[in-house]
Amino acid sequence: MDAAALWVLLATFGHYLDIGPLLTVYGGGSILAMLPLTPGGLGIVGGVIVSALIGFDTPAGQPPVARFVASLVTSGSFLAN
């Protein structure tokens, strides 16, 4: 669901990423989050996903915003009072 939310938000900003690069980016970030560098992979996933999306020719301003909004949507933070 997280990868789908990221894809939808990138499409909202006008950048359509194929499924292969999207899963490569998201899977790479998830695998690196398992390394015990920071508690719970804090910052690792977002940094890797944003960097990799820029590497896949996504315009530089879109990945940070899309990643932030996708994490809010998938965590349910927008539902909190």
TORRO-934841 format. One line per 3 residues: their letters; for each residue x, y, z of N, C-alpha, C, O. Coordinates in steps of 0.1 Angstrom, whole numbers, plus 2048, in hexadecimal, padded with zeros to 3 digits. Each point is the difference from the previous one (the first is absolute). Layout:
N
a> X:Y:Z:X:Y:Z:X:Y:Z:X:Y:Z  ...
END
This chain:
81
mda> 808:7F4:800:7F8:80C:800:809:80D:800:7FC:80A:7FA  80F:7F5:80D:809:80C:800:805:803:7F2:800:80C:7FD  804:7EA:7FC:805:803:7F2:7F5:805:7F7:803:809:7F8
aal> 7F1:7F2:80A:7F5:805:7F8:7FD:80E:803:7FD:808:7F7  803:7FC:816:7FE:80E:804:80B:809:7FA:7FD:80B:7FC  80F:7F0:804:80B:808:7FA:7FE:802:7F1:802:80B:7FB
wvl> 7FA:7EB:7FF:7FD:800:7F1:7F5:80A:7FD:801:808:7F7  7F4:7F7:811:7F5:809:7FD:804:80F:803:7FC:809:7F8  80B:7F9:812:804:80E:803:80A:805:7F6:800:80C:7FC
lat> 809:7EC:7FF:809:804:7F5:7F8:803:7F3:803:80A:7F9  7F3:7EE:804:7F7:802:7F5:7F8:80D:802:7FD:807:7F6  800:7FC:816:7F8:80D:803:809:80C:7FC:7FB:80A:7FB
fgh> 812:7F5:807:809:80B:7FD:804:7FF:7F1:808:809:7FC  7F3:7EE:7FD:803:7FF:7F1:80B:7F8:7FC:804:800:7F4  802:7F7:815:80A:7F7:7FC:7FC:7F2:801:7FC:7FB:80B
yld> 803:7FE:7EA:7FB:7F2:800:80C:7F7:7FF:808:7FF:7F6  7FA:7F9:815:80B:7F7:801:7FB:7F2:7FD:7F6:7FC:806  812:7FC:7F3:7FC:7F2:7FD:801:7F8:80D:806:804:809
igp> 7F3:7F0:7F7:7FF:7F8:80B:80E:7FA:804:803:7FF:80C  805:7FE:7EA:80E:7FB:803:809:809:808:804:7FD:80B  7FE:810:7F0:808:809:808:7F9:803:80E:807:802:80A
llt> 7EC:7FF:7F6:7F9:803:80D:803:7F6:80A:804:803:80C  7FB:7F0:7F0:802:7F5:80A:80F:7FF:803:803:7FC:80C  806:807:7EB:80E:800:803:803:80B:80A:808:7FD:80A
vyg> 7F3:80F:7F5:802:80B:809:7FB:7FC:80E:807:801:80A  7EC:7FB:7F6:7FA:7FD:80D:806:7F4:807:802:800:80C  801:7F6:7EC:806:7F4:806:80E:803:805:804:7FB:80B
ggs> 804:80C:7EE:80D:804:804:800:808:80D:808:7FD:809  7EF:80C:7F9:7FE:808:80C:7FC:7F7:80C:805:801:80B  7F2:7F6:7F2:7FB:7F6:80B:80B:7F7:804:801:7FD:80C
ila> 808:7FE:7EB:80A:7F7:803:80B:807:809:805:7FB:80A  7FE:812:7F2:80A:807:807:7FB:804:80E:808:802:809  7EB:7FF:7F9:7FA:803:80D:802:7F5:80A:800:802:80C
mlp> 803:7F2:7EF:802:7F5:809:80E:800:806:802:7F9:80A  807:80E:7F0:80D:801:806:800:808:80D:7F9:80A:801  80E:7F1:809:7FF:807:80E:808:80C:801:808:802:809
ltp> 7F7:808:7ED:807:80C:801:7F9:80B:809:806:807:807  7ED:7F9:7F7:7F8:80A:808:7F4:7F8:806:7FC:7F6:7FA  7FE:80F:810:7F4:7F9:806:7F5:800:7F6:7FB:80A:7FC
ggl> 801:7EA:800:7F4:7FE:7F7:803:805:7F2:7F7:802:7F8  816:800:804:803:805:7F3:7FC:80F:7FE:7FE:804:7F5  801:803:816:7FC:80E:800:809:808:7F7:80C:801:801
giv> 7EE:805:7F5:807:808:7F6:806:7F9:7F5:802:806:7F5  801:7ED:80C:806:7F8:7F6:7F6:7FE:7F4:804:802:7F5  7F0:7FA:80E:7F7:7FD:7F5:7FD:80C:7F8:800:800:7F4
ggv> 7FC:80B:813:7FD:80D:7F9:80C:805:7F7:7FE:804:7F5  80E:7FB:811:80C:805:7F9:803:7F8:7F3:803:805:7F6  7FC:7ED:80C:802:7F8:7F5:7F6:801:7F5:803:801:7F4
ivs> 7F0:800:810:7F5:801:7F6:801:80D:7F8:7FF:800:7F4  804:80B:813:801:80D:7FA:80C:800:7F6:7FF:805:7F5  80C:7F6:810:80C:800:7F7:7FE:7F7:7F4:804:804:7F5
ali> 7F6:7F1:80D:7FF:7F6:7F5:7F5:806:7F6:802:7FE:7F4  7F4:808:811:7F6:806:7F7:806:80B:7F7:7FD:801:7F4  80C:807:812:807:80A:7F8:809:7F9:7F6:802:805:7F5
gfd> 804:7F0:80F:808:7F8:7F6:7F8:7FB:7F5:806:7FD:7F5  7ED:800:80D:7F8:7FC:7F5:7F9:80B:7F9:7F5:7FF:7FA  811:80D:805:7FC:80C:7F9:7F3:806:804:7F9:806:7F8
tpa> 804:7F8:815:7F4:807:805:805:80F:803:80B:802:806  7ED:808:7F6:804:80E:803:803:802:80F:7F9:7FB:809  812:80C:7FA:806:800:80D:7F6:805:80C:802:7FC:80B
gqp> 7F5:80C:7F2:7F7:805:80B:7F5:7F6:803:7FA:801:80B  803:7F5:7ED:7F5:7F8:802:802:7F4:80A:7F7:7FE:808  814:7FB:7F8:802:7F5:809:7FF:803:80F:7F9:7F8:807
pva> 80D:813:7FE:7FE:802:80E:7F2:803:805:7FB:7FB:80A  7FE:80C:7EE:7F2:803:803:7F7:7F4:7FF:7F8:7FD:809  80A:7FB:7EC:7F8:7F4:7FE:803:7F6:80B:7F7:7FA:805
rfv> 816:805:7FF:803:7F6:80B:7FA:804:80D:7FB:7F8:807  805:815:7FC:7FB:805:80D:7F1:7FE:800:7FA:7FB:80A  7FF:809:7EB:7F1:7FE:800:7FC:7F2:800:7F7:7FC:807
asl> 811:7FB:7F2:7FD:7F2:800:802:7FA:80E:7F8:7F7:804  812:80D:803:801:7FB:80E:7F5:805:809:7FC:7F8:809  7FF:814:7F5:7F5:805:808:7F3:7F8:7FD:7F9:7FC:809
vts> 805:801:7EA:7F4:7F9:7FC:800:7F2:805:7F6:7FB:805  815:7FE:7F9:801:7F2:804:801:7FD:80F:7FC:7F6:805  809:814:802:800:7FE:80F:7F3:804:807:7FE:7FD:80B
gsf> 7F9:80A:7EE:7F4:804:805:801:80D:809:7F6:803:807  815:804:7F8:802:80C:808:7F6:80B:7FD:7FD:808:809  7FD:7F8:7EB:7F7:80A:7FD:7F2:7FE:807:7F8:809:800
lan> 806:7EB:806:7F4:7FD:807:800:804:80E:7F6:800:807  816:803:7FE:802:803:80F:7F9:80D:803:7FF:809:7F7  7FC:7F8:815:7F9:80D:804:80A:80A:804:7FD:80B:804
END
